[in-house]
Amino acid sequence: MIDDEAPLLPNFVVEPDDQFVVRGSPAKLQCYVASASKALFKCNGKWVSAGESEIFYSTDDVGQQ
């Protein structure tokens, strides 16, 4: 039985593809995450800071009550 009151766990709907970074040209990672307020990325073992990235938010009300 599924508990309707339990919080949903974050889930990648679309996972980012591997990218190569070339000097002077940013890598573009695109993903869609359900049930999460943000997604963080590691590049060469280091977390990418918010100042080094552009973040776009959207919501999908399908299935929401």
N, C-alpha and C positions, 0 to 999 in steps of 0.2 A: 504494500500500500504506500502511495506517495503522500507525504505530508505537505499540504498546500501552504502551510505557514512557514516551512523551512526555507531558509535563504538558498538561492541558486548559486552553484559554484561557477566561477569564471570559466568561459569556454571559448577557444579560438574557433570562430565560424570560418574564417579564412586566415591561414597562417602565412607569414611573410616568406617570400622566396629569398634564397641566399643572394647576396649582392657583392660585387667587388668595388672597392673604393679607389678612385683614380684622383690624383692631385688636381684640385680645381674643379672637380665635378662631384656633387653630392650623390650618395647612394639614396635611393628611394625605397623605403620599406612600407608596404601597405598591408594592413590586416584589419580584420573585424573581430571584435571580442564581445561576446554576450555576457551579461551579468557582471560587468566590471566597469570601474570608473576610469581606469587607465591601463596601458600596457607599457612595460619597460623592456629595453633591448640591451644586449651586450654585444660589443664589437671588440674582437680580439681579447676577450676575457675581461673587458672593462665595461661598466655600465655607462650608457650614453646619457649625458646630463640633459636636463630640460632646455638649457641654453644652447645646446648643439642640435636641437631638433625642432621641427614644426609639428604642432599637434592640432588635429582637427577632430572635433567631437560631433557625433550625431546620435540620435535616438531612434529606436524603432518600436512603436507602440503596439505592434502586432502581438497578440497574445497577452498583453498587459490588461489588467483590470483597474 
